Amino acid sequence: MNPRARDVDTLLIDPFAGASGDMLLCALIDAGAPLDVLRVELGKIRVLENMTMDTREVQRGAFRARQLDPRPLPSHDHVHRGLSDVLDVIDSAQHIDGHVRDNARAVFTRLATVEARLHGTTVDEVHFHELGAHDAIMDIVGFFLATSLLGITAYRYTRLLLGQGTAHSAHGDIPVPVPATLELLKGHAVYFGGRVGEQITPTAAALISTVFQPLDSSESIIPRAFGYGAGTREDSSGLPGVLRVVVGQRTEKRRLLTVIRCTVDDMTPEVTGHATQKLFGAGALEVYVTPIAMKKNRPGVEITLLCENCDADRLARAMLTETTTIGVRIAREERIELERRAEQLSTPLGNVCVKVVCLPDGSLRMSPEYESCRELADAIGRPIEAIYRAAHAAWAAHESGAGS
């Protein structure tokens, strides 16, 4: 399946009753990720070759869901694995797509970094005893394998409820949310309360905080498939213990922004350039200058800026201060935005920061960042045009390899 097919490019998770690694994986299988392919691919990974992965249908209240059968560890292997051990296992799985391995590495590295910070130790000394290294490898690598098979390129979530009460750990009972989950979700909007007990496990929190973003109010998704993953815990409160996922097409992001304009015919080019820089510095998203013909056939310019609605009053005052205009016009306009992300691209001349944009048909477009190219050109004594050519050649080679 083409991993950029626009009809199945987004995964939306709805953890209304919690989320764990096995619930996420089961929900994806329920939504159409082929279990037989996952079983074969995961079975090729060192340390997982003797483990089985089977699922069964269960009923949770009104929901039919899929649950993983118990996966006992091989009797001879109960050792705790450190981060370097886990990364070696992932790196050895050369049969798996590089993006899958990179994402899995990022999740485990984030987990280890957080655990080290919480326990006052180093990443090298962290062991995944709380998570169960084998189960975590299967759940995390399996999750990214499943999303790759489903053609998912974007990840969104609805609302993160963390639960309440206490949870049992190797260190005794601790309050919910457990410290690792709270630390992992730093920077995300979370809600305290909901079901009694742990709702979002550290494994799920690591996955969410590594690749997921909240669903923006300006985004919509056209559903193509649904899936329900069940955890092992039954809830006496009556709330079904399932995680819902939606796989579908995300429409282009629309944002309502403020446009502020003024016209002037008595500013020199130097002052105009200075004003645009001051407006950018004040928080404008865009500033541009358009030549116009004004009254009495005077040549002039129109200065236009785009900003967030909450910044409109402040930037209107800045425009009145930094230009010679005696009035500004303010309007609200809708902007359609393509999905974009920043990446580091490795080239024979060095690493370059690039911007990758997802076009409406699902294809990707890359643009090298000027400042990054300029800094590299100065550092190695090459023309900046050579850096641009190297970046485009490296991107073409990367895309050719990804599509093969």
One Martini backbone bead per residue (centre of mass of N, CA, C, O) as a GRO file, in nm:
protein
  404
    1MET     BB    1   0.097   0.035   0.021
    2ASN     BB    2   0.067   0.366  -0.006
    3PRO     BB    3   0.194   0.592   0.238
    4ARG     BB    4   0.043   0.853   0.061
    5ALA     BB    5  -0.240   0.806   0.071
    6ARG     BB    6  -0.508   1.028   0.108
    7ASP     BB    7  -0.739   0.826   0.227
    8VAL     BB    8  -0.499   0.725   0.464
    9ASP     BB    9  -0.319   0.964   0.642
   10THR     BB   10  -0.484   0.946   0.926
   11LEU     BB   11  -0.452   0.928   1.284
   12LEU     BB   12  -0.715   0.891   1.526
   13ILE     BB   13  -0.726   0.919   1.873
   14ASP     BB   14  -0.971   0.793   2.136
   15PRO     BB   15  -0.905   0.804   2.489
   16PHE     BB   16  -1.178   0.772   2.679
   17ALA     BB   17  -1.047   0.484   2.836
   18GLY     BB   18  -0.764   0.491   2.734
   19ALA     BB   19  -0.400   0.396   2.698
   20SER     BB   20  -0.198   0.155   2.525
   21GLY     BB   21   0.006  -0.030   2.341
   22ASP     BB   22  -0.195  -0.272   2.288
   23MET     BB   23  -0.442  -0.098   2.214
   24LEU     BB   24  -0.322   0.040   1.967
   25LEU     BB   25  -0.253  -0.215   1.805
   26CYS     BB   26  -0.538  -0.343   1.804
   27ALA     BB   27  -0.688  -0.108   1.667
   28LEU     BB   28  -0.530  -0.129   1.399
   29ILE     BB   29  -0.613  -0.415   1.334
   30ASP     BB   30  -0.920  -0.352   1.339
   31ALA     BB   31  -0.875  -0.129   1.097
   32GLY     BB   32  -0.666  -0.331   0.890
   33ALA     BB   33  -0.416  -0.441   0.990
   34PRO     BB   34  -0.222  -0.706   0.906
   35LEU     BB   35  -0.157  -0.969   1.110
   36ASP     BB   36   0.020  -1.158   0.935
   37VAL     BB   37   0.238  -0.948   0.873
   38LEU     BB   38   0.313  -0.867   1.159
   39ARG     BB   39   0.394  -1.146   1.259
   40VAL     BB   40   0.627  -1.189   1.060
   41GLU     BB   41   0.796  -0.929   1.110
   42LEU     BB   42   0.827  -0.960   1.422
   43GLY     BB   43   0.949  -1.259   1.412
   44LYS     BB   44   1.239  -1.142   1.294
   45ILE     BB   45   1.301  -1.037   1.568
   46ARG     BB   46   1.507  -1.015   1.799
   47VAL     BB   47   1.342  -1.170   2.089
   48LEU     BB   48   1.057  -1.245   1.911
   49GLU     BB   49   1.064  -1.537   1.778
   50ASN     BB   50   0.914  -1.686   2.049
   51MET     BB   51   0.673  -1.505   2.006
   52THR     BB   52   0.332  -1.437   2.022
   53MET     BB   53   0.059  -1.300   1.797
   54ASP     BB   54  -0.266  -1.268   1.919
   55THR     BB   55  -0.618  -1.236   1.863
   56ARG     BB   56  -0.937  -1.118   2.002
   57GLU     BB   57  -1.269  -1.105   2.054
   58VAL     BB   58  -1.446  -0.856   2.244
   59GLN     BB   59  -1.663  -0.740   2.509
   60ARG     BB   60  -1.736  -0.381   2.580
   61GLY     BB   61  -2.023  -0.355   2.623
   62ALA     BB   62  -2.108  -0.204   2.317
   63PHE     BB   63  -1.819  -0.313   2.237
   64ARG     BB   64  -1.630  -0.430   1.980
   65ALA     BB   65  -1.310  -0.583   2.025
   66ARG     BB   66  -0.952  -0.598   2.037
   67GLN     BB   67  -0.728  -0.851   2.175
   68LEU     BB   68  -0.453  -0.954   2.327
   69ASP     BB   69  -0.296  -1.215   2.389
   70PRO     BB   70  -0.110  -1.361   2.585
   71ARG     BB   71   0.265  -1.290   2.632
   72PRO     BB   72   0.488  -1.486   2.717
   73LEU     BB   73   0.789  -1.518   2.819
   74PRO     BB   74   1.059  -1.659   2.787
   75SER     BB   75   1.191  -1.858   3.034
   76HIS     BB   76   1.509  -1.760   2.972
   77ASP     BB   77   1.393  -1.435   2.959
   78HIS     BB   78   1.422  -1.182   3.235
   79VAL     BB   79   1.580  -0.955   3.149
   80HIS     BB   80   1.687  -0.636   3.160
   81ARG     BB   81   1.672  -0.365   2.933
   82GLY     BB   82   1.847  -0.141   2.778
   83LEU     BB   83   1.870   0.096   2.546
   84SER     BB   84   2.100  -0.028   2.375
   85ASP     BB   85   1.961  -0.303   2.344
   86VAL     BB   86   1.706  -0.206   2.201
   87LEU     BB   87   1.844  -0.058   1.962
   88ASP     BB   88   1.986  -0.310   1.853
   89VAL     BB   89   1.730  -0.463   1.786
   90ILE     BB   90   1.613  -0.255   1.587
   91ASP     BB   91   1.865  -0.233   1.393
   92SER     BB   92   1.856  -0.548   1.312
   93ALA     BB   93   1.580  -0.478   1.150
   94GLN     BB   94   1.630  -0.456   0.815
   95HIS     BB   95   1.334  -0.541   0.703
   96ILE     BB   96   1.258  -0.269   0.809
   97ASP     BB   97   1.160   0.028   0.780
   98GLY     BB   98   1.328   0.316   0.854
   99HIS     BB   99   1.091   0.479   0.979
  100VAL     BB  100   1.016   0.271   1.189
  101ARG     BB  101   1.285   0.263   1.337
  102ASP     BB  102   1.310   0.565   1.404
  103ASN     BB  103   1.052   0.586   1.574
  104ALA     BB  104   1.120   0.369   1.782
  105ARG     BB  105   1.378   0.500   1.884
  106ALA     BB  106   1.247   0.766   1.980
  107VAL     BB  107   1.067   0.643   2.198
  108PHE     BB  108   1.283   0.500   2.372
  109THR     BB  109   1.456   0.751   2.420
  110ARG     BB  110   1.238   0.910   2.567
  111LEU     BB  111   1.189   0.714   2.795
  112ALA     BB  112   1.481   0.713   2.907
  113THR     BB  113   1.509   1.015   2.962
  114VAL     BB  114   1.279   1.035   3.168
  115GLU     BB  115   1.372   0.819   3.368
  116ALA     BB  116   1.643   0.952   3.434
  117ARG     BB  117   1.527   1.216   3.548
  118LEU     BB  118   1.346   1.088   3.777
  119HIS     BB  119   1.606   0.900   3.902
  120GLY     BB  120   1.890   1.039   3.881
  121THR     BB  121   2.018   0.937   3.604
  122THR     BB  122   2.116   0.761   3.331
  123VAL     BB  123   2.044   0.633   3.031
  124ASP     BB  124   2.238   0.380   3.057
  125GLU     BB  125   2.085   0.289   3.345
  126VAL     BB  126   1.831   0.224   3.207
  127HIS     BB  127   1.544   0.011   3.264
  128PHE     BB  128   1.253  -0.180   3.135
  129HIS     BB  129   1.079  -0.296   3.387
  130GLU     BB  130   0.793  -0.155   3.369
  131LEU     BB  131   0.734  -0.242   3.053
  132GLY     BB  132   0.862  -0.461   2.912
  133ALA     BB  133   1.062  -0.508   2.661
  134HIS     BB  134   0.914  -0.703   2.472
  135ASP     BB  135   0.638  -0.571   2.464
  136ALA     BB  136   0.738  -0.290   2.377
  137ILE     BB  137   0.860  -0.372   2.109
  138MET     BB  138   0.603  -0.487   1.988
  139ASP     BB  139   0.420  -0.235   2.022
  140ILE     BB  140   0.597  -0.014   1.885
  141VAL     BB  141   0.679  -0.149   1.622
  142GLY     BB  142   0.391  -0.242   1.552
  143PHE     BB  143   0.265   0.035   1.527
  144PHE     BB  144   0.448   0.139   1.286
  145LEU     BB  145   0.384  -0.089   1.097
  146ALA     BB  146   0.076  -0.044   1.083
  147THR     BB  147   0.083   0.251   0.979
  148SER     BB  148   0.235   0.183   0.721
  149LEU     BB  149   0.023  -0.020   0.604
  150LEU     BB  150  -0.210   0.218   0.618
  151GLY     BB  151  -0.083   0.507   0.526
  152ILE     BB  152   0.041   0.677   0.763
  153THR     BB  153   0.146   1.043   0.827
  154ALA     BB  154  -0.060   1.125   1.059
  155TYR     BB  155  -0.109   1.247   1.408
  156ARG     BB  156  -0.395   1.228   1.632
  157TYR     BB  157  -0.584   1.376   1.907
  158THR     BB  158  -0.824   1.454   2.139
  159ARG     BB  159  -0.828   1.344   2.465
  160LEU     BB  160  -0.636   1.355   2.777
  161LEU     BB  161  -0.696   1.117   3.017
  162LEU     BB  162  -0.534   1.022   3.332
  163GLY     BB  163  -0.692   0.995   3.588
  164GLN     BB  164  -0.716   0.826   3.916
  165GLY     BB  165  -0.551   0.770   4.206
  166THR     BB  166  -0.387   0.455   4.189
  167ALA     BB  167  -0.076   0.273   4.125
  168HIS     BB  168   0.110  -0.005   4.056
  169SER     BB  169   0.455  -0.068   4.141
  170ALA     BB  170   0.786  -0.142   4.212
  171HIS     BB  171   0.752   0.113   4.437
  172GLY     BB  172   0.455   0.096   4.462
  173ASP     BB  173   0.224   0.310   4.537
  174ILE     BB  174   0.098   0.558   4.302
  175PRO     BB  175  -0.001   0.831   4.166
  176VAL     BB  176  -0.242   0.957   3.950
  177PRO     BB  177  -0.030   1.018   3.750
  178VAL     BB  178   0.245   0.899   3.663
  179PRO     BB  179   0.544   1.046   3.629
  180ALA     BB  180   0.611   0.956   3.337
  181THR     BB  181   0.352   1.047   3.198
  182LEU     BB  182   0.367   1.346   3.278
  183GLU     BB  183   0.645   1.403   3.151
  184LEU     BB  184   0.584   1.310   2.857
  185LEU     BB  185   0.322   1.529   2.844
  186LYS     BB  186   0.474   1.770   2.819
  187GLY     BB  187   0.290   2.029   2.644
  188HIS     BB  188   0.021   1.892   2.683
  189ALA     BB  189  -0.317   1.860   2.689
  190VAL     BB  190  -0.457   1.775   3.003
  191TYR     BB  191  -0.668   1.553   3.212
  192PHE     BB  192  -0.798   1.529   3.524
  193GLY     BB  193  -0.936   1.222   3.560
  194GLY     BB  194  -1.190   0.990   3.559
  195ARG     BB  195  -1.087   0.708   3.589
  196VAL     BB  196  -0.987   0.472   3.796
  197GLY     BB  197  -0.671   0.493   3.740
  198GLU     BB  198  -0.477   0.413   3.483
  199GLN     BB  199  -0.503   0.537   3.148
  200ILE     BB  200  -0.204   0.628   3.070
  201THR     BB  201   0.068   0.494   2.965
  202PRO     BB  202   0.397   0.528   2.905
  203THR     BB  203   0.392   0.408   2.623
  204ALA     BB  204   0.163   0.587   2.512
  205ALA     BB  205   0.293   0.859   2.590
  206ALA     BB  206   0.540   0.825   2.406
  207LEU     BB  207   0.391   0.807   2.141
  208ILE     BB  208   0.232   1.070   2.157
  209SER     BB  209   0.482   1.270   2.214
  210THR     BB  210   0.639   1.196   1.941
  211VAL     BB  211   0.386   1.200   1.693
  212PHE     BB  212   0.162   1.365   1.821
  213GLN     BB  213  -0.132   1.572   1.775
  214PRO     BB  214  -0.366   1.780   1.812
  215LEU     BB  215  -0.678   1.842   1.715
  216ASP     BB  216  -0.773   2.084   1.526
  217SER     BB  217  -1.045   2.294   1.484
  218SER     BB  218  -0.967   2.325   1.160
  219GLU     BB  219  -0.993   2.022   1.144
  220SER     BB  220  -1.069   1.738   0.931
  221ILE     BB  221  -1.218   1.403   0.896
  222ILE     BB  222  -1.239   1.133   0.668
  223PRO     BB  223  -1.363   0.842   0.719
  224ARG     BB  224  -1.253   0.482   0.657
  225ALA     BB  225  -1.180   0.371   0.953
  226PHE     BB  226  -1.220   0.148   1.234
  227GLY     BB  227  -1.108   0.094   1.584
  228TYR     BB  228  -1.079  -0.152   1.862
  229GLY     BB  229  -0.906  -0.153   2.175
  230ALA     BB  230  -0.833  -0.379   2.433
  231GLY     BB  231  -0.781  -0.428   2.748
  232THR     BB  232  -0.736  -0.609   3.057
  233ARG     BB  233  -0.932  -0.415   3.196
  234GLU     BB  234  -1.202  -0.402   3.405
  235ASP     BB  235  -1.486  -0.184   3.449
  236SER     BB  236  -1.714  -0.116   3.709
  237SER     BB  237  -1.841   0.164   3.599
  238GLY     BB  238  -1.914   0.093   3.270
  239LEU     BB  239  -1.676   0.181   3.110
  240PRO     BB  240  -1.538   0.107   2.829
  241GLY     BB  241  -1.219  -0.063   2.776
  242VAL     BB  242  -1.146   0.139   2.512
  243LEU     BB  243  -0.992   0.213   2.197
  244ARG     BB  244  -1.022   0.464   1.952
  245VAL     BB  245  -0.991   0.459   1.592
  246VAL     BB  246  -0.917   0.677   1.310
  247VAL     BB  247  -0.915   0.636   0.955
  248GLY     BB  248  -0.808   0.903   0.726
  249GLN     BB  249  -0.887   1.210   0.578
  250ARG     BB  250  -0.729   1.516   0.577
  251THR     BB  251  -0.797   1.824   0.572
  252GLU     BB  252  -0.726   2.121   0.519
  253LYS     BB  253  -0.602   2.373   0.694
  254ARG     BB  254  -0.794   2.617   0.878
  255ARG     BB  255  -0.748   2.977   0.929
  256LEU     BB  256  -0.823   3.254   1.129
  257LEU     BB  257  -0.711   3.574   1.033
  258THR     BB  258  -0.533   3.880   1.042
  259VAL     BB  259  -0.560   4.180   0.840
  260ILE     BB  260  -0.322   4.447   0.788
  261ARG     BB  261  -0.354   4.783   0.642
  262CYS     BB  262  -0.152   5.024   0.451
  263THR     BB  263  -0.097   5.358   0.312
  264VAL     BB  264   0.192   5.513   0.144
  265ASP     BB  265   0.389   5.828   0.014
  266ASP     BB  266   0.632   5.916   0.259
  267MET     BB  267   0.838   5.669   0.235
  268THR     BB  268   1.127   5.535   0.247
  269PRO     BB  269   1.288   5.247   0.183
  270GLU     BB  270   1.435   5.233   0.455
  271VAL     BB  271   1.185   5.271   0.637
  272THR     BB  272   1.020   5.039   0.525
  273GLY     BB  273   1.219   4.812   0.598
  274HIS     BB  274   1.220   4.871   0.902
  275ALA     BB  275   0.915   4.826   0.951
  276THR     BB  276   0.899   4.527   0.869
  277GLN     BB  277   1.094   4.425   1.088
  278LYS     BB  278   0.928   4.525   1.332
  279LEU     BB  279   0.674   4.356   1.267
  280PHE     BB  280   0.806   4.085   1.287
  281GLY     BB  281   0.912   4.129   1.583
  282ALA     BB  282   0.600   4.160   1.690
  283GLY     BB  283   0.451   3.884   1.534
  284ALA     BB  284   0.429   3.855   1.245
  285LEU     BB  285   0.371   3.624   0.993
  286GLU     BB  286   0.334   3.854   0.771
  287VAL     BB  287   0.521   4.076   0.536
  288TYR     BB  288   0.426   4.316   0.278
  289VAL     BB  289   0.508   4.501  -0.030
  290THR     BB  290   0.308   4.721  -0.247
  291PRO     BB  291   0.286   4.874  -0.532
  292ILE     BB  292   0.124   5.197  -0.583
  293ALA     BB  293  -0.140   5.420  -0.684
  294MET     BB  294  -0.219   5.735  -0.587
  295LYS     BB  295  -0.308   6.022  -0.529
  296LYS     BB  296  -0.199   6.242  -0.763
  297ASN     BB  297   0.001   6.022  -0.889
  298ARG     BB  298   0.127   5.877  -0.649
  299PRO     BB  299   0.370   5.690  -0.539
  300GLY     BB  300   0.331   5.381  -0.351
  301VAL     BB  301   0.243   5.179  -0.059
  302GLU     BB  302   0.147   4.858   0.061
  303ILE     BB  303   0.103   4.739   0.389
  304THR     BB  304   0.111   4.390   0.487
  305LEU     BB  305  -0.037   4.192   0.749
  306LEU     BB  306  -0.013   3.883   0.937
  307CYS     BB  307  -0.218   3.753   1.213
  308GLU     BB  308  -0.321   3.686   1.502
  309ASN     BB  309  -0.602   3.776   1.659
  310CYS     BB  310  -0.466   3.841   1.945
  311ASP     BB  311  -0.253   4.056   1.784
  312ALA     BB  312  -0.401   4.294   1.642
  313ASP     BB  313  -0.382   4.545   1.825
  314ARG     BB  314  -0.075   4.553   1.858
  315LEU     BB  315  -0.007   4.565   1.543
  316ALA     BB  316  -0.163   4.819   1.479
  317ARG     BB  317   0.011   5.001   1.661
  318ALA     BB  318   0.278   4.937   1.519
  319MET     BB  319   0.199   5.052   1.241
  320LEU     BB  320   0.137   5.342   1.345
  321THR     BB  321   0.433   5.383   1.454
  322GLU     BB  322   0.632   5.278   1.198
  323THR     BB  323   0.454   5.462   1.025
  324THR     BB  324   0.285   5.733   0.833
  325THR     BB  325   0.019   5.655   0.895
  326ILE     BB  326  -0.344   5.737   0.990
  327GLY     BB  327  -0.440   5.435   0.901
  328VAL     BB  328  -0.614   5.120   0.932
  329ARG     BB  329  -0.694   4.796   0.805
  330ILE     BB  330  -0.932   4.539   0.909
  331ALA     BB  331  -0.930   4.176   0.863
  332ARG     BB  332  -1.083   3.860   0.803
  333GLU     BB  333  -0.908   3.556   0.713
  334GLU     BB  334  -0.876   3.263   0.533
  335ARG     BB  335  -0.641   2.987   0.576
  336ILE     BB  336  -0.476   2.750   0.388
  337GLU     BB  337  -0.291   2.464   0.515
  338LEU     BB  338  -0.019   2.283   0.490
  339GLU     BB  339   0.152   2.028   0.575
  340ARG     BB  340   0.438   2.055   0.801
  341ARG     BB  341   0.806   2.010   0.829
  342ALA     BB  342   1.106   1.968   0.998
  343GLU     BB  343   1.438   1.885   0.870
  344GLN     BB  344   1.723   1.675   0.847
  345LEU     BB  345   1.959   1.678   0.580
  346SER     BB  346   2.173   1.459   0.428
  347THR     BB  347   2.482   1.550   0.280
  348PRO     BB  348   2.795   1.553   0.137
  349LEU     BB  349   2.834   1.860   0.275
  350GLY     BB  350   2.595   1.824   0.485
  351ASN     BB  351   2.372   1.952   0.697
  352VAL     BB  352   2.018   2.035   0.629
  353CYS     BB  353   1.762   2.247   0.655
  354VAL     BB  354   1.417   2.156   0.601
  355LYS     BB  355   1.107   2.181   0.420
  356VAL     BB  356   0.810   1.980   0.450
  357VAL     BB  357   0.543   1.929   0.216
  358CYS     BB  358   0.202   1.841   0.193
  359LEU     BB  359   0.014   1.768  -0.060
  360PRO     BB  360  -0.307   1.703  -0.162
  361ASP     BB  361  -0.196   1.417  -0.303
  362GLY     BB  362   0.056   1.334  -0.085
  363SER     BB  363   0.288   1.467  -0.173
  364LEU     BB  364   0.626   1.588  -0.159
  365ARG     BB  365   0.792   1.898  -0.054
  366MET     BB  366   1.113   2.060  -0.083
  367SER     BB  367   1.289   2.316   0.124
  368PRO     BB  368   1.549   2.493   0.170
  369GLU     BB  369   1.710   2.664   0.416
  370TYR     BB  370   1.883   2.943   0.393
  371GLU     BB  371   2.048   2.969   0.660
  372SER     BB  372   2.161   2.683   0.650
  373CYS     BB  373   2.305   2.712   0.376
  374ARG     BB  374   2.482   2.955   0.450
  375GLU     BB  375   2.637   2.830   0.688
  376LEU     BB  376   2.760   2.594   0.527
  377ALA     BB  377   2.902   2.759   0.307
  378ASP     BB  378   3.088   2.913   0.506
  379ALA     BB  379   3.220   2.662   0.648
  380ILE     BB  380   3.327   2.523   0.351
  381GLY     BB  381   3.364   2.722   0.101
  382ARG     BB  382   3.086   2.734  -0.063
  383PRO     BB  383   2.848   2.774  -0.265
  384ILE     BB  384   2.513   2.799  -0.212
  385GLU     BB  385   2.424   2.647  -0.469
  386ALA     BB  386   2.560   2.379  -0.388
  387ILE     BB  387   2.375   2.323  -0.148
  388TYR     BB  388   2.110   2.312  -0.298
  389ARG     BB  389   2.185   2.080  -0.489
  390ALA     BB  390   2.249   1.871  -0.267
  391ALA     BB  391   1.968   1.872  -0.139
  392HIS     BB  392   1.802   1.782  -0.388
  393ALA     BB  393   1.958   1.520  -0.438
  394ALA     BB  394   1.906   1.391  -0.159
  395TRP     BB  395   1.597   1.395  -0.183
  396ALA     BB  396   1.571   1.223  -0.438
  397ALA     BB  397   1.706   0.973  -0.314
  398HIS     BB  398   1.513   0.940  -0.075
  399GLU     BB  399   1.248   0.910  -0.244
  400SER     BB  400   1.337   0.668  -0.412
  401GLY     BB  401   1.377   0.477  -0.166
  402ALA     BB  402   1.082   0.509  -0.042
  403GLY     BB  403   0.932   0.407  -0.322
  404SER     BB  404   1.064   0.101  -0.348
   0.00000   0.00000   0.00000
